[in-house]
Amino acid sequence: MDRSWIKEGNRLSAEYTNGVNNFIDFAMLNSDNRRSLRCPCKNCCNLDFHTPEQIKVHLLKVGFLESYVVWTRHGEIEKPTSYRSSESPFLHEQRETEDMLGDIYEQLGNNSNRFRELVEDSEKPLYSGSNHSKLSGLMLLFNIKGKFGLSDQGFTALLEALSTLFPADNCIPKSMYEAKKVMKVLGLDYQKIHACRNDCILFHKQYTDLEKCPTCGESRWKEKKNGAISSAHRIPTKVLWYFPPIPRFKRMFQSPKTAENMTWHANHRIKDGKLRHPADSPAWHHIDKMWPNFSEESRNLRLALSSDGVNPHSSMSSSYSCWPVQMVIYNLPPWLTMKRKFMMLSLLISGPKQPGNDLDVYLEPLIDDLKTLWDDGVDVYDAFKNETFKMRAVLMWTISDFPAYGNLSGCTVKGYFACPVCGPKTSSTWLKCSKKCVYMSHRRFLPSDHKFRDLKKVFNNKVEREGPPETLTGQDVLKIVEEIDYFNLHEKMIDDGGEMPVQFGTSAAIPCPKKQSEEAMTRRSQYIADLLGVGLVGQITLIPYNSGDHWVLVAIDIAFGNVYYLDSLGDIPPFDLQVIVDQLSALLERNELYYVLIGCVCMSMLAHLISKLTISI
């Protein structure tokens, strides 16, 4: 039966009307309940039941679901194919192997020896009379290893057992190492980039040949217990594993089926105004509007980036954490986007500590490739259309939990201003006993006449009359950042006689909200005095202020007379911090000291943060 009328654009034509009538008759003939049938219009999608008259109106008004060609929901039985391949399984696998070798020929470039060895392995039988070649057999075993999570030792034991079970003339590798040497040619390259142990820089580009970090001065290599570094076997302190995405994108288009799926969002998606795919989102349409040259090519990639910390040792211990960064491709159909074979690992940041706010340092090589894909594009062969085109890509979204979102974007996600959307207009309250911030003004997002706004007892014992704050745009955030400059936050606190109320160095100079022993307060005062007593001129000195979970770090720039501070709650410095700064001002005989807010960072290791801020001017 000809069903081309389903895609007829003119729903008032005689061809389309006759097709709808024939469908109604067919559905009623094959249904037990003729009063209620599934409606195959573009809105109902065979999910809702209606009368035949209502279905006819829907089909004439909205249109027939174009992908519903075989009417299985209305009694039609899909005919099984009677085609039976005349090829043997071995010939079929051999042809697939040859196609794969053709795909990677361009990747191997001028290395003809590697390609010749690969061809020999694809033609050499695993043993006399075997239907598998050495290459196809190893591919099958590696698939089993990946599917069931076999360890390297377990895989070596399997190879050894198969070697003894197969005939004596078998050519199966005896170990995991030998098998990887054969399969290495099929894989895609990766880069191991050394990193500073304090996450300051990556040792690549202009820093490739450095032995020490130019920021913190730490060695690039691990030291022995005696502090020496082995010259023969030097081990980097931290390594970034980078898997370049461009070769992987190219290989995806070398598969005709995958290349066809990469244009699914443009050629096969139902476009009825409903949110069925990321292509229906406002962000997708915004890119189409802003950069029409990019959207004209449906094969251009729309990407997302996801990152989070994982423990590779399959335990709940938090002593070790590594961070994978994955790429998601949204050109694909929804049922393929999140499949394992299309989730692309781009970065693997080694532990044991998480990168925190220095995550952007490790993203540098990936950002360089993404900029190349956006600005210039790369030439890619499309196996489905048998043509070469210029492929470009855009990073549309990031997928993270809230802490990782703060690390990735640089937004404050804790403290008084923890909402990245509300920004400085975030409504928060500090609980003194619990020592945490809570956010109780969420009712302001409700409609102005909502009954919850008048309820007091079940909320914060207040009536809510405020409206929602305006959402910060990119321009608003940029303006706020540009206004962070030298400014005077507090006036000097001195007594009537112009003298400081407490002399620096005494225990009273460092008051603390929590009760502490006199010995602890004296030890804390002596620590600050020791910091100030070494190299005052031309350096930044750090003053730690710590009371429970709330910490403030103060950096005094002696050369320029500035006071930099970082507050874990993002609030103004507490009263006792002002006293310390005033005493430093008197001690250094300066008339003016300016506060400069340089960030709101929460790190548990004080020594780590001190090492990042203590620099020479």
N, C-alpha and C positions, 0 to 999 in steps of 0.2 A: 504493500500500500504506500502510495506517494504521500509523504508528510512534509514536503517542502513548504507547504502553506503556513506551517508553524512560525517560520521566520519572515512571513510576509509583513512588510511595513504598513501597508494600508489595510486596516482591520475592517474597513467597510466594503472591501472588494468581495465579489461573488465567490472567488476561490477560497478566501479565508472564512467566509460565512458558511459555505458548504462543508469546509473542513471541521468547523466547530460543531455543526449539526451531526456530521458523521461520528465525531468523538462522543457526543452525548448519547447517540444511539448505541455505540459500541459499549460504553460504560454501563448503560442501563441493561443491556443484554447480558453482560457478564457479572452483574451484581445481584446479590440476594435482596438488598434493601434499595429499591429504586427511588425512594423518597429522599435519601441522604447519601451523597457521594463525595469523595475527596475532590477538592477544587484545585486544578493544576494551573491557576493563573499565577502571575508573577508576585502577587501579594500573599496568596495563601500557600503556595509551594507544596500542595498536597498534604498540608497539615490540618486544614480546617474542612469541615463537612458542610455542604449546602445542598439545597434542592437543585434539580437539573435546570430549572428556570434561572435561579440565582447564578449558577455556574456559567450559563450562557451569557448572562449580562456581564459577569466578571471578565470572561474571555474576550468579549467584544470591546469592553471598556479599558481593561488593563493590559491584556495580551496573554498569550500562551507561554508557559515556561519553556524556553527554547531548548534547554538540555533534556527535556522529557520527551524523548523520541520513541522509546519503547515503553508502552503504557502498562508497566508491571503492577502499578497500584490500582489498576482498573481491570484486572483479569487477564492481561496479555502475558503469555509465557515467552521468555527470551529464548530464542533458538540457540542451542549450543553449536559451536563451530564443528564442522565435520572434517576440517583440515588436519592432516597428520603429516608431520615432517618426515621426509624421506632420508634426512641426514641422520647419521648415528650420533649419539651424545658426544663421542670423542671429536667428530668433525665439527659439531656445533661449538664445543669449547675451544677447539683449535682456531676457529674463525673469530671467536670473541677475543682470544689472545692476540691474534694478528691485528685486529682493530685497535686493541690497546697499545700495541707496539707502534702502530702508526700515529696514535695520539701523542705519545711521548717523544717521537722522533725530533720534533722541533725543540723540545726542552733540552735534549742532549746536545744539540748544536753540532759542533765540529768534532765531538768526542766519538769518533767512529768505532774505536776499540770497544768501548762500553756497550754500544748498540749491537755490535757484532756478537759479543758474548751473550747478550740478552736474547738475540735471535737463536743462537745455538742452544741455549737453555730451553727455549720454547719449542724446539724441534727434537730435542733429545728425550727419548722415552724414560720414564722413571725407572723402569727395569724392562727386561725383554718381555714383550707381549702386553705391556701395560697400556691402558687407554689414556693415561695421563702423561704429559711431559713433565720434566723436572720443574719448570716454571709454574704450570697450572696446578701441579700437586702441592707445591709450596704455598701458592695463593689460597688453595682450599684449606690447608692447615692453619695459615695465618688468620683466615676468617673465623675458624673454630676458636682459635686462641682469643681473638678479640670479642667474639660473641659470648664466651663463657668465662672470660677473665682469667685465663691461665697465666700463672707467673712464668718468668723466664726460666726458672729452674724446672718447673713442671713441663714446660714446652721442650726443654732439652731432654728431659727424661722420656717424653713421648717420641721424639726423633730417634733416640737411641733404641727404644723398643721397636719402632717400625723398621729401623735398619736391620735388626736381627730377624724380624718376621718376614721381610721381603726377600726375594731371591738374592743370591750373593752378588750379582752384577748390578745391584741397585745403586743409584747415584744420589740418594737422599742425604742431605747434610747431617752431620753427627751432633751438631750443637746449635744453640740459638745464635751464637756468634757467626757461624758459617752461613746459616740461613739468612741472617740480616745482610751479609755481604752480597748475597745473590739478589735480595729484594730491594736493596738500597737504591738501585737505579730507578725503580718504579716510584719511589717516594718523592716528595717535594722537599726542597732545601729548607733549612732553618738556620738561624744565627744565634750564637751564644755571646751575649754582650755583657761584659763585666760592669758591675755597679759599685758605687761607694757604699760602704757598710752603713753609713748614716743617711743613705738615700739622697745625697746631694746632687750627683751627676751620674751619667752613664759614660763609661770609657769608650766612646766611639766619636767619629768625626774628628773635631779638633783635639779631643782628649784621648785618642786611641793609644798613643805611645807613652802616656803619663804613667808614672809609678805611684803617685800619690794624688789624692783628691785636691784640686786647687782651692776648694772652699773650706774644708775642715782640716786638711793636712793628713788625714788618715791614709794608711798604706792600702794599696790595691789588693795586697796578698795577705793570706792568713799567716799569722806568726806562730812559731813554736812556743812551748812553755817558757823557754829561756829568752823569748823576745826576738829570736833570730828568724830569718826568712830563708828557706831552702832555695838555693839558686838553680838546682837541677829540677825539682818538682814543685813549682810554685802553684798554689791553689788560690783562686780568687775568693775574696770574702763573700761576695754576693754575685749571683748570675741572673740575667734576664734571658729567657728563652723566647726568641722572636720568630714567628712563623709568618713570613710575608704573605699578605692576602692576594696580591695581584696574580702570581702564578696559579693560585687555587681558583680564582675567578676564571682565568683563561681555560683551565682544564674542565670546569663545569660546562662551558659552551662547546667543548669538544664532544660531548655526548648529545646526540640529536634529541633524545627525549627530554633531557634536562634543559637544553637550549630552548625547546618549545615551551617548557613550563616556566621559563624565566619571563615570558611575555603573557602569562596567564592573566595577570591583573588588567591587561589592556584588551585581550582578544576573547577571553572566555568568562570574565566576571559579569555577574548580573548587575546591571546599572539601573536600579530602581529607586535610588535615594535612601535605601536602608544601609545601616552600618554592618556590612558583612565581611569587610576586609580592610586593612589599613589604607587601601587606596580610596576608601570612602570617607576618610577622616579630613578635617579641615586643614591639618598640617600638610597632607599630600596635595590637596588642592591649592594651598598657598604656594608651594614650590612650583606647581604647574603654572601659576599665574605670574610669579616673580621671575622665573627662568624658563620661558617657553621653549628655548632652544634645547634645554635639557630634557624637557618632558616630551618633545617630539619623537625621541628615540625610546621606544618602550623597553628596550633591552638595557638601558642605563639602570644602575643598581640603586635601590633604596635600602639603606642599612640601619641597623641599630647596634648599640654596644652595651654589653652586660658585663659586670664585674662583681665579684664577691670573694670573701676569704673561705678557704676550705682546708680541712685537715687531711692530708694525703695518707695518713697512717690508719685511717678507719677507726679512730677512737674519739672519745669525747673530750680528750685533753686539749687545752688551749695553749699548750707550751710551744706549739709549732703551727704556723699558718702560712700557706702560700696562696697567691692570688691569681687565678686564671682570668683572662679577659677574652670574651667571645664576641663574635660578630654574627648577627642574624640578618638574613636576606628576606625582604618583604615582597620581592617580585613574585615569589612562588605562591601556589595555592595555599590556603590556610592549613590544609591537612599535611602539607609537606614542610612548612616553614620551621616548625619546631622538631622535625625529625632529626635523629642523631647525625645522619650523613650530611645534613645541610647546616648543622651548627658548627661554625668555623672557629677553632681556637686560634687566636692571634698572638696572645702574650701569655707567658707563664712566669710570674714573679716569685722567685724563691724566697723562703723564710729565713730564719724562724719568726721574725717579727713582720707585721703588716706594714705596708708603705705609708698608710695614713694620708695626711694631706700632701705628701710628696708623690702621690700616684701619677701626677702629670709628668714627672720626670721619666717614668717608665713608658708612658704613652708616646714619647717623642718619635720613635721610629715608625709607629703606626700612623701617627698624625702626618708624618712626611709622605707616606704612601697614599693616604687619603687625600692630601692636598694635590698630589700628582694626578690622582684619578679625577678630582674635581676641576682642576685648572686646565690640564692638558689632555687627559684621557690616555688610553693605551689601545693599540691595535689588537683586536681579538677575532679569531676565526669562529664563525657560527656554523656548526656542523648541520644544523637543521635547515638553514637557508643556503648553505654552501657559498658563503660570502664572508668577507672581512669587513668589520665595522669599527668605529672609534667608540670604545666603551668608557663611560664616565660613571661616577658614583657620588652619592651624597649621604652623609650621616644624619639621619633624621631624629633619632631618639636615643636615650640611654635608659637601661633597665637596671635598677639597683634597689637594695633596701635603703632605709633612710640614712643610716650612718655612712654607707658607701656613696650615697648621693651627695652628702656633704663633702666627702673627700674628693669626689670627681668634679663637682661644680665649684667648690670653694665657698659654698654657702654655709652659714651658721645653722646647725641643726640641733643645738642644745643651748640651755641657758635662757635668758630673758627674751631673746629674739630668735627663737628656734624655728619659726615658720618662714621658709624661703619666699612664700607668696606675699605674706603681710609685711615682712621686713621690719622696719623700725616701729610699725604700728601694731606689732604683735602684743596682745594682752596676756600678761603672765603674772604669776604670784609666787613669791619665794616662801616655802614652808620652813620655818626656822628649825623645828624639831626634826622633821624628816630630812632636811637638807636637800631639797630638790625643788625644781620649778614645776608648777602646774598651770594649766591653761583652761580657765573657767568661762571665758566669754564667747564660747562657741555659739550661743544663742543669737548673737548679733547677725549671723548669716541666715536666720529664719525670716520669713515675711514679717512686715511691721505689725500686722494684726494677729500673729500667731499666739495661741494661748500660753505657750511655754514661756514667753517673754515676761508674763506677769507672775509666774510662780517663783517663790523665793525659797521656801524651806527645802525643796528637793534639789536646789542648785547651790548657789553661793550666798544665799540669804539677801539677794539684791534683785531689783527689777531691772531688766535689760531694755534700754531705750536706744542704744547706739546701733548704727547701721554697719554693714560690712565695710572694711577698709578697701581702698582702691588697690587693685592688683598691680604690682610693680612690673613695668615693662623693661625691656633691655636698656632703653635709653635712660629710664629712671635709675636703674642700678648703676649704669656708667656714670651718671651725674653724682651719685652718692660716693662712689669710689674716688672720683676726681676731687671731691671736696675734702678728702682726708689729707690734712696738711698740718703744718706747725700751728698750734693754737693753744691758748692758755685756758685750761679747764678749771683751775682752782686758784684762789687768792692765797697769799702766804698767811699762815696762822701763827701770829706772834702775840705776845701779851702787850699790855699797855706800855711797858718800858722798852719795847722793841727787842726783847730778848726771847730766845727760844725757851719754851717752858721746860723742856727736858734736854739734857746734854746727850749727845750721841755716844753710844757705847755702853750705856747703862741698861739694865733689864727693863726699866720703864719705857725705854725708847722703842720697844717692840711689843706693844700690847697685843694680846690675842684674845678673841672672844671665848675660847675654851680655857678652863682652868688648867694651868700647868705648874709644875714644881719650879721652885726658884732655880734649881740646878739646870733644868731644861731651858728656861728663859735665858739664863746666863750663857749657856752653850750656844744658843741661837744668836745672841747678841755678839758673842765673840767671833762666830763664823762670819757675820756681816762685816765686823771690824777687820778681820783678816783679809776679806775680799777688797776692802777699800785701801788696805795698807800696802798693796802690791801694784806698782805701775799705774798710778793714777792718770798721768798725762798721756793723751793720745790713744786711749783705749776705751772700750765699753765694759763697764763693770755690771755684773748681775746681782740683784738683790732679790732673794726668794722670799715671798710672803705666803705662808701656807697655814690655813686654819681649816682642818677637816677636809671636805671635798672641794672647798673653794680656794683656788690658788691665784696669785698674781705674781708675775715676774716683771721686775723693773730693770731696765738697762739705762745706765747713766753715761751719756756721751760727754766726757770731760772736755774734749777738744772744742766742741761746738755748743756746749751748754744746753743739751736737750735731754729730756727724760722720755724714754720709750717704755711703754708698758703693754703687757698682754694679760687680759682678764678672762678666766675660764667661763665666767657668766656674762661677759660682754657688757658689764655695767660700769659705772664710774668707779674710780678707786675708792676703797673704804677710808674711813676717817684716819685709822692708824697708819695707812699707807701714806697719807698726806703728811703726817708727822715725820715719818722717816725721810721723805723727800725734802721737807723743810730743813731738817737737821743736816742733810747732805748739802743743801744750798748754803747754809751757814758755814759748814765745815770747809767748803770749797771757795768761800768768799765770792760768790757770784750773786749778782743782783736779780737775774731772771733765769728761770728754768721753764722750758715749755714741754708739756705732755704731747706725745705723738702716739696715737693708737695705730699699732702695726699688725694687729690680727687678733683673732679669738680662737685659740688653739687649745685643745685639751689632750695632753699627753701624760701618761702615767710616770714616765721615767724623767725625773728632773735633770739627771746628768746628761741624757740625750739632748734635751732641749737647750741646756746650757752650752753644750758643745756646738750647737747650730747657731747660737747667737753671739758667742764670745769671739769677736773678730778684731783685728787691728785696723785702725783707720789710716 
